[in-house]
Amino acid sequence: MMKNEVPEKVREVLKEYDIKVLNIRTESYKVKKGVWWIGTPSGWKILKQQAYSAKTLEFILAAVEYLTGNGIKIPRIIKSKNGDKYVLLDKTCYVLSDAIKGEKLNYSSNENIEMIVKELARFHRASHGFQAPEDCKVRTHLGGWINKYREQVQKLRNYYELERSQSSHTKFGEIILQEFPYFYERMEQAIAESDQPPYYQWVEEVNQKGGLCHQDFTAGNLISDKAKKIYVLDTDSITIDIPLRDIRKLLNKIVKRKGQWDLMPVKDILMWYQRENPLKSDHWKVLKPTLLYPHLFVGIMSKYYEKREQSWSEGKYLQRLNEMIKLEKSIEPVIKNIETILPCQS
């Protein structure tokens, strides 16, 4: 299919909506996923082809409705002629929503970072009390961190042992042989410190009271409109989990752009979050092992040995590995002094 060619199924889906289509522009398209800009007399709309089942989509849509009902701005979903929130064609779901005019946020200033952090905190606060509908397929990571960590550690240890058994090594492999023991020790320590009452108590609180994580709450998924109101985009990965999942991911995103960890910026981020969505002292105790676990190192090592980035050269893998190692090791002063920057809340 040519880049700008529109699949016929998209035109079939659009017939199910009471809109006049002026033009269609493909943003991205794969076999199971697609995004199209739909030009209409009332402005642009976004049509998304979903990669998951209708029952999973119903969970996501219920979460979005709950969040918007509690003040989070998310692009309005346009209903079909039949009043449905999505169209099902050939066992594939499609969702049409408004396109938001505005500017995407970035991490270029402390003011922007503060806006992003506070919006994440409001997102989590707005999710309090969410309970998934009984007939949907719930997406959740709640309570699964420890097992996930252990699976990753075993997988990476197998890659390390395989590398050790080779008679010759790539430059990437040589670095893994040198660095893996350090990161293995960190992973084991992080698991031991995570596998404690504060984590399980927080899991139980969310299980009882409800709560959501976005999973990709990044600057690129936030738009500020003319009125300076922030809209949250790409809720496709929304899940049930403790808020720390999003906090850790956002910290990693910010730090990757800064190039290293620094104590005071992390303190500011935690303070901004705490002002909008106060967490208990026991909640914040889970932060240290979460940061100690080397997510970025795990990610690049897994990608390399599983060859998940087919377009990457050996040189690019090597560059990313060195960047992630430098970044991960720069966190040591933060871990050592983390008690001095955690927000206080009884």
N, C-alpha and C positions, 0 to 999 in steps of 0.2 A: 504493500500500500504506500502511495506517495505521501510525503510528510503532511501536505495540506489537504489531502483527500479525506472526506468525511465518511465514515462507515454508514451504510444504509440504515443500520439499526438505530443510529442516533436520530435520524429523521423520523423513523417509526415511533421512537419514544416521544419526541417532541409533539407528535400529533395528539398525544394523550393530555396535553396541556392547553389551556385556553389562552394562548399567546400567539402573536404574529411574529414569525421568525423572519428577520431581515437578512441576517447572515450568520455563518457558523465559522468559528476559528478554533483549530485544534491547538491546545497547549501541550498535551502529552497523550500518548496512546500506546498501550501494550495490550496483549490479548485479554488480560483479566482486569485491567484498570485503564481509565481514560478520563481526561478533563477537557471540556470544550467551553469556549466563550460563545454565548448565544446573544446576538444583537436583536433587540426588540425596540419598538417605539418608546417604551418607558425606560430604556437603558439596557446595559449589559446584564446578563444572567450567567450563572455557572452551572453546567451540567456535569455531574460526576458519575462514572460507571464504577460501582463498588466491587471489590474483590472478594467479599464475604457474603454469607447467606442472609436471607431476609430476616431470620430470627436474631442474628447478630446485629443487623442494621436496626432492628426494632429496639434493642438495648441502647444503641448509640443515640437514636432519636429521642428515646425517653430521657436519657441523660441530658441531652441538649435542651429539651423542653424544660427540664427541672432547673438547669442553670440559668436559662433566660428568664424563667419565672422568678428567679432570685437576683436578677439585676445584671447578669453577665451578658454582654452584647456579642451575639453570634449571628452571622448572616441569616436572614429570614428564609425558611424553607417554603417553597412555593408548592401548593397542593395541585394535584392533577384534576382533571374534569370530574373525576369520581370522588374527589375529596381525600385522596390518599396522599401520604407524605413521600411516597416513592412509587416508581413504575417498575413492574416486574416483566421482563421480556426475555424469553428463552432461559429462564432460571437465573437471570442476572438482574441486579437491582440498580436503578438509576435515581439520583436525587438532583432536583433543580433548586437553586437558591439565588438570592440576590448577590450581585457583585458589589463590593463596597469600594467607594471612591475614597482615596486617601493615600497616605504615605506609610510604607512599612517601617517599623522601628529598627534600630540598630544599636550596637554596643559602643558607639563612638564617644559617649559622654556619660558622666556619672548621673546626670539628670535622666537620660534615657534608661540606664540600668535600673535606677530607682523606680521609674514608671513600670518597667517590665516586672520587677520583683513584687511590687505592690499589687499589680494586676494578677499575678500568679496567686498571691495570698488571698485576694478577693475571690478568685476562681475556686480555691479550696474551701473558703468559708461558705461560698454559695452552694457547694456540693453537700454540706452537712445535712443529714437527714434523707439523702437519696436512697431509695430502695428500688431495685430493678423489678419490672413487671414479671409476673410469674410465668408467662408463656414465651419469654424471650430467651436467647442464648447469652448468658452473662459472660462478659469478658472480665477476668480478674487476675491479679498477681498477689492478692492478699495472703500473707502468711507463707509465701513461696520463696522468699529470698534465700534462706539458708540452704535449701536443697538445690536451688539454682546455682549458688556459689560453689557448692560441693561438686556439682556436675561439671562446671567450668574448670575447676581446679584439676579434676581427674583428666578431663580432655586435654588440657594444656600440658599436664605432666606426661601424658602419653606422647604428645608431639615432641616434648623435650627429650624423652627417652629414645624416641625414633631418631631424632637429630644426633644424639650421642652415639647411636649405633652405626652411623654412616662413616665411611672411610675418608670422605672429603666433605667440605661444607661451603655453602655460599657465604657471602659476607653477612647476610641476614642471620643465617644459622650460627655463625661464629658469635655474633652478638647475643643471640638467644642462649647459647651455652654459657656465656659469661654472666648474663643478667638474670636468667630465670631463677636461680636459687634465691636471690634477694627478693624477687617479687613473689615467689612461692611462700616464703616466710611471711610476707605481708598478707597474702591471701589467707593463710592459715590463722594468723592473728586476728584478722578482720572477721573471719567466720566465728572464732571462739568468742570474740567480744560482741558480735551480733546475736549470737545464740544465748541471749540473756532475757530476764523478765521484762525490761523496758520495751523491747521489740514486740514480744508476744502480747503484752498488755495493750499496746497501741493497736496492734492488729485486731484484738478483741473489741476495742472501742469502735473502730471503723466498721467492724462486722455488725455490731449492735446498732450503731447510730448512722451509718452510711457515710460515704465519702468517695470522691473521684479524683483521678489523676489524668492529665491531658496526654502525657508521655512525649510530647514534642512542643513544649511551651517555649518557643524560641522567638527571637526578634522577627524573623522572617514570617512568622505565623501571626503577627500582630499588626493591625492597621489602625493608624490614628486619622480620624476624619477631620473635616474642617472645624468642627466644634470641639476638637481635641478629645473626643470620646474614642476609647480603644475597643476594637472588635477583635475577637479571638477566632482564628481560622483553623481549618484542618483538624476537626475533632474526630476524625476517622479512627484514631488509635486510642480513644478514651477507654479507661479501665478503672476498676475498683482497686484501690491500694492506699497505703498511708501516704500523706503529702510529701514525705521525704524523697519519694521516688522522683518527683518533679523538681524538688529543690536541688538534689544532687546533680541531676542532668543539666539544670540551668547553670549551676556553679561551674560545671565542666565546660559548658559552651562559652561562658564569659572568660574563664581562665585560659582556654585554648587561644582566644583572640589576644589576650594580654601576653601570653607566652610563658607565664609562670604564676605560681601561687604566692599571694601576699596576705599577711594576717589582717591588716586593717581593712582592705576592701571586702574581705569575707565577713568581718565583723559588721561593716555597714550593711551588707546584703541581708544578714540574719536579723539585724535591727529593723530594717525596712519591712521585712516580711512579718516580724513579730508584731509590729504596730497595727497591721491590717488583719492578721489571723494569729492571735496569741496561742502559742503552744506551751505545754507544760514542761517543766524542767526534765522530767523523765523522757519526754519525747525527744528533746534535744540531745539526750545522752546517746541516742541511736546514731547521731550524725558522725561521731568520730569513726566508728568501724565502717560506716558507709563510705566515708572519704578514704579511709585506710585501704579499702579494697581497690586494687588498681584497675578500674574499669577500662581506662583508655589503653593500657598495656594489653589487657585481656583481649580487647577488641582488635587491635592490629595484629597480634600473634595469631588469633583465630582466623582472621581474614587471609593471612599469608598461607597458612598450612591447609586451609580449605579452599584456597584460590577463588574467593568470593568476588574479587574485583578483577574480572577478566581483562579489562583494558589497562590495568596498572602494569608498568614495567617493574623490573627488579629494583631499579634505581628509586622509583617512587615508593615502593614498599620500604626500602631501606631508609629513605628520608623520613617517612612517617614514623617508623620505628624509633629512630633517634630522637625525633621531636617528642613522641609520647614518653620515652624514657626520661628525658630531661624534665618534662612537665610533671611526671609522676614523682620524681625525686625532689622536685622543688616544694612539694607539699609537706615535707618532714617538719619544718619549723611551725607550720600551722597545726599539724597533729600534736606536736609537743606542747603547744601553748593553747590548745583549743578551749580549755576550761576558762581561759581569761576572756573569751569572746562570745561564749554562749549566752543568749538572752536569758534573763531570770524571770521565771513565772512559776508560781506554786501550783 
